[in-house]
């Protein structure tokens, strides 16, 4: 392996771009490779939320009771295509196992350790890119329509209390005052004020990518097809030709499972397909993102309109899109926001790379000393992107960031959550 070869980051979504930038901070020459233009995969279509207060894993205790009802609803928040069931069963079994009280608590600690420092690591990159105007920090509100939903949510606030996350319960009138566009009569909400959002996920990715290029970074738009290996080292990444590398970083989202397998590691990663509908002339503007847990979608005001983003569909990477799920969100949002104009909505489909316990893989490869994995962020890719990039660059260069994150009094991250034997 030649020392002057670049570090190669496979995947130019928000996680890959942040990883490339933090490697540049360490003085590395970096090459990004992706089959799509930077930021135009799953990073393009998310709800834009930087969820600093995220502490709840998807596999919460008792969720098994709710899944049948979710799947049976015509406009339910979760959809499973029957043909995909055999393929996803191992992931689903692990998901249910992760919902025990003990494992959910362990996942919550790890999620909080990453999410709580999201802005701390993202803001310096955004400032350096001159993209501060793309960020807002007004927090977010989880909205509950019925007293029963709100009562159940209040019980889950114990997770916030244990993680030290600031939050406020808003009863009906207070919720309406905070977001006047909502319909009357909703039970209330839980405000998490520390978070933020971007006014355009794509513009944010492009701004950071321009910084990467300005700092000498190379980009190749091509599909990675394999690797050249020698003993415990990867010496080249293959597209239509071999690109010599100093080390390699797999940050390709839902496509990382295949790449990791080519490198000898089987990882229990599956795809929660999510949809969005972009409304160009919504007639309303929100003060902050709103999340509707019972309907599994979020609503965010952006530069180019109002974005309805969410739901979960299990169907893998190859099944055709079911854009009825995107338009379904418009029907539900019209009920939640009486003045909303849902005309001319543009649908989109993306692929969330999800681990059963909601904790991403952030590790050195168990098979190759110069390969690093950063994927599986599920619904929190934008939130955890910069933290992941900083951690991967530290793993590769051997600096003290990981130790400082563990020892910090504000972060209690058990390192076994991110060791290579966690997911392989």
N, C-alpha and C positions, 0 to 999 in steps of 0.2 A: 504493500500500500504506500502510495506516495504522499508525503506529508503536505505537499502544496495543493493536493486535490481538495475540492470544496466539500463542505458539509452539504448533504443533499436532503432536503425536506420534501417528502412525498405527500402532496395534498396542499392546495393553496386556498383552503377555506380560512376562516378566522383563526382557528387553532394553529394551522400551518404557518400563516403569515406572522402571527405573534411569536411562534417558535423561531422562525427565521430572523425576526428582528432582535430577539434576545440573544440568539447566537451571534449576530453582528455586534451586539453590545460587548460580547466576549472577544471580539476581534476576529471572528471566523469569516472566511469567504463562504458564501452560501448560494446554493442553487435550489430554486423551487421548481417542482415538476407537478403538473396536474393536467388531466385531459380536458378540463374546462378552463376558461379565463378565471383569474383570481377572484374569489368571492362569489362566484356565480353558481355554486352548488347549493347545498343545504343552507349555507351561511346567508344566502340571498333572501330567503323567505321567512325567517323566523319573526317572532313578535317584537324583537328589538329590545327585550327587557334584560337589564343587567341586575340579576336577582341576588343582591348582596345578602339578603336575609333568608335564602333558601336553606332549610334544615330538614325538610321532610322527604324521605325517599318515596319513590313511586309505590314500592311494596310496603305499605303501611300495615300494621297489625289489623286483622279483621277484614282486609280488602277482599278476601276470597268470598265473603258473603255478598259483596256488591257486584262481582263480575258477571254472574248470570243475568241479572237485570240489565246491566249495561249492554251486554251482547244482544239481548232480545229486543231492545228499543229500536224502532225503525230509524229514528234520528239520534241514536245513542252516541255517547262520547267515544265508545270503543267498538271497532268493527273487526271481525276476523273472517277472511275468505276461507271457506272450508278446505279448499285444495291445499292451503298452506299449513293446515293444522299439524300434519305429521312432522313437518320440518321444524316447527317452532316448539314442539312439545318439550324438548330438553330445556330450552330457555324458560318456558312457562313453569316447569317444575321448580327450577332454581328461583324464579321470581316468587313463587309461593313460599318456598323455604326461607327466602330472605325477609318475609313479612312477620317472622316471629318477633316478639318484644325485644329479645336480646340482639338479634341481628339488625333490626330496624334502628335500634339505638346506636349500634356501631356504625351503621351507614350514615346516620344523621351527623355523627361527630366528624366523619370524613368529608361529607358534603359541605358542612359548615366551614371546615378548615380551608377548603378551596374557595367557596363562594364569598366568605366574609372578607377576603382580601382582593376581590375582583377589581375594584376601582383603583386600589393601591398600585396594582401592576399594569392596569390598562391605561390609566390617565397619563403617565409619563410618555407612553408611546403616542397617544392621541395628541398631546401637547407638542411633541417633537414633530409630528406630522402636520401641525397647524389645523387640526380638525376639531377643536374644542366646540365649535358651533353645532356639531352633530350630536353632542351629548346633553341630556337633561338629567337633573338629579332631584326629582320630585317624589321619589318612592313609587309605590304601587299599592293597589287595594284589591284584596280578594273579596268578591261580592257574593252574598248569600241571599237567596230569594225568599226562603221560608224560615220561620223560627226554628224548625227542626234542623235545617242545614246549619244555621248560625250556632245553635247549641252544640252540635257535633264539632264544629270548627273551633269553638272556644276550648273544648277539651284538648284539642291538638295544640293549643297554644302552650301547653306544658313543654313541648319541644323547644319553642322559642325561649321560654324561661330558662331551661337547662343550658341552652347555648348562649344565653346573654344577648338575644336579638331584640332590639327595641321594637315594640308593636303597640297598636292602639285599637281597641274594639270600638267600632262606630255603629251605634244603633241607627234605626231607620232614618230619622230626621238628620242626624249628623252625616250619614252617607249621602243623602240627597244634597246637603249643603256643600259637601266636598266635590260632588260631581252632579251638577244640576241636570245634565242631559239624561240621566237615568230615569226610568219610569217611577211613579209614586208607588209606595206600598211595599218596597223591598225590605226584607227583615234587617239587613245591616251588612257590615263588612269588617274586615281586619286590615288595618293600614300598616304597612311596613315601610317606614319613611327613609331608610338608609339607602335604598337602591336607586337605580337610574334607568335610563333607556336611551337608545339612539334614535334619531329622527329618520335614519335610513341605514339599515344594515349593509346594503351594497355600497353606498357611498363611504361608509366607515371602512369597510374592507379595502376599497379602492384607494382611499387616502393613505392607509397604512402600507399598502402595496407600493404606492408611489414613493413613500419614504424608503422602503426596502430597495427599490431600484436606484434612488438617489444615492444611497449608501453603497452602491456597487453590486447589488444583488442581481443574479441572473434568473430568468424565468424561461422554462421550456413547456409549451403546451403539447403534451403527448401523454399517452397511456403507459404506465409502468407495467412491463410484462414479466420481469424477473430480476434476478440478482446474480452476480458472480461472487463466489465465496472461496475463501482459502482458510482452512483450519477454523478458527473462531472469529474470523473477520469477514465482513462484506467489503469487497474491493471495488465493485461497480454496480450501478443501478441501470437496468436496461429499459429503453424505450424502443425506437427503431434502430438505436445503436447503444453501445455501452458507454456510460458516463462514470469515469473513475471518481471515487468518493473517499474522503477522510473518514466520515461516518454517515449513517443514514437514520432518518427520523420518519416514522410511519404515523402520519397525522391525516389520514385519508377518510376519516369519518366512517360511514357504513361500509366502505370498500376496504377498510383496514383488515377485516377478518380474512379475506383472501390473501392479502399481502403477508400478513403474519403467518398464515399457514405455509406459504411458500418459503418462509424463513424458519419453518420447523415448529411453530407454536400454534396450538389450537386454542382459540379464545371463544368464550360463550357470549358472542355479540350478535344481536339481532336488530331488526329495523322496525322502529315505530314510525310508520309513514304519517306525515302530518300535512295538512292543507292550509292554504290561506286564500282569502279573497280580499283584493285591494279595491276599495271604494274610492274613486277619484273625486267625487263631489258629495261627501257624506252629509253636509248640512249641519254637522255638529263638530265640536272639537273638545277633546278630553284634556284635563289638567295633568293626567298621569295615566299609565297603563292600568287597565282593569282586568282582573282574571276571574272567570266564572268556573269554579272547580267542578260543579255538578254537570256542566255542559262541556268541560274540557277544552275551552278556548279562551283566548285573551283578545283584548281590543286595545289598539294603540294608535294614537294620532301621529302621523308621519308627514314628511315633506310633501309627499305625493298623495295624500288622502288618509283614509282610515283603514287600518289593516285588522282583519279578523283572522286570527291564526290559531290553529290547534287541531283537536281531535286526535285519536289514535287509530290507525288501521294496520293490522298485521297481514301483510301480503307479500313481503320480500321486495327485492330490488327490480324484478322483471315484470311483474304484473302491470297491466295498463292502469292509468289513473282513473279514479272514480270521482270526477269533479262535482258530482251531486253532493259529495260531502262538504265541499267548499261552499256551494250555494245553500246548503242546509244551515250553515252558520249565519248567513244573511237573514234567513227566515227567523231564526232565534234572536238575532240581534235586533230585528225590527220590533220584536216584542219588548226587549229590554230598553230600547231607546226609541220612544215614540216619534221623535222628529227625524229619525235616520232615513236618508235617501240611499236605498240599496241598488239603484240602477247602475248599469255599466260596470259591474264588478268583474275584475280579472282574476281567474283562479290560478292556483299554483300548487305543485306537489313537491315535497322534500322528504329526505330520508334521515330520520334521527338515528344515530348509532347508539344503541342502548344496551347497558349491562343489567342483569337481573336485579342487582342491589343498588342501582343508580350511582355507583361509584366508578369513575372512569379508570381505565388502565393508564398509569403513568409510571413507566418502568424501563429499565434496561432489558433487552431481550435475554432470556435464559440460555439461548443458543449461540448468540454472537455478541462479542464484547463491545462492538462499535455500532450497535443498532439499538434504537430507543423508540418506545411505543408511547403515543399520546392520543388515545381515542376512547370512544364509549361514553361521551358526555351527555347523551340523551337529550333532555329538554334544556340543558344548561351549557350548551357549547359556547355561546357568546359570553355568558357570565364567567366561565372558568377558563377561557381561552388564554388570556395573558398570564394567569397564574401557572397554567400548564406549560406555556412556553418558557417561563422563567425557571420552572422546575426541571424541564428537559435540558435546558442549556446548562444548568448546574450539575445535573447528572453527567453530562458529557464532558464538562470542563473540570469537574471535581472541586468546585468552590463550596462555600459554606451555607448557601441559601437553604438547603434542605434541613440542615441541623438547626438553623435559626428559626425556621418555620415550626419545627417541633418544639423548641425550647421557649419560643415566644409566649409570654403570659396571656396574650390575646388569642392564641391559636393552640388548640389541643389536638394535634393530629397524630394518631398512632401510626407509626411508619409501616407497620405490617399491612395497612390498607393499600400501600402502594408498592410493596415488594413484589418481585416477579412471580412468586408462587401464589399470589392472591387470585389470579384469574387463569392460570395456565395448568 
